[in-house]
Amino acid sequence: MVSQANTESIMSQRSELPEYVTRIDPGTPFSFSCHKGVTCFTECCRLLELALTPYDVLRLRKGKKMHSGELLENFVIVEQNPNEPFPRFYLTMVDDGRASCVFVAESGCTVYKHRPAACRTYPLGRAAIRVKNNAMEEYYVLMKETHCHGFSEKETQDIARYSQDQGLENYNRFNDAIAPILQHDKIREGFTPSKEQADLYTLALYNIDTFREKLFSDEIKSTDLTTLEKEQLLNDEKLLLFAIDWLYKELYP
């Protein structure tokens, strides 16, 4: 099974893709549907590494009615690869011999309304690349894995229709908003953030409730917010966009 954490790296390899992974263009139809009646139901929720984006964590902690710090402590594994500038965040898997998602049950996903982008996108894979003026170019692949029987269903999809049905608009929007940080020219030139900067990355993007608390208590000194601005930042999505912009300025002054 393809690791959903590696979708972007697979996408970046424009040749020599695995046999079951093919590039797919907008408008190209494919047959696929996933539901309880499909014999492989929830099999894609096992034997995988599921990387989490900041918006994934924002939604999961809302779905679990948890403080972001509590979610990170109980359901997220943080890894720092010495060859990568920023830490990666992975959803915890159950030690059941099948590395099952911590949120999967016999009836299906227990956080379905707030499930991560990788789960929504599958069996597609999406990569977004920052180009001139921070515009984004997106690329898709279709991952037709042998275990998945959803491809035998008669429902016809294309990228736009499937993305809309899966509620991906906001997920893609926020993921693309972070691209200027992750794909900054300095990163491409070998920039390595300090330990303090890496901690700010985790705080601002993944521990959003603690970030808000520090912001509102003026513990974060590089901001000067009015009462009205603080009221607006009670909205999680506005806060995440604010955090992305704040972090960008902290990393690349």
Helices and strands as residue ranges (DSSP letters): G 4-6, H 7-12, E 21-24, E 30-31, G 43-45, H 54-63, H 68-75, E 76-79, E 88-91, E 93-94, E 100-101, E 104-105, E 108-109, G 112-114, H 117-121, E 124-130, G 132-134, E 136-143, G 150-152, E 156-157, H 159-165, H 169-182, H 185-188, H 195-206, H 208-216, H 227-232, H 236-251
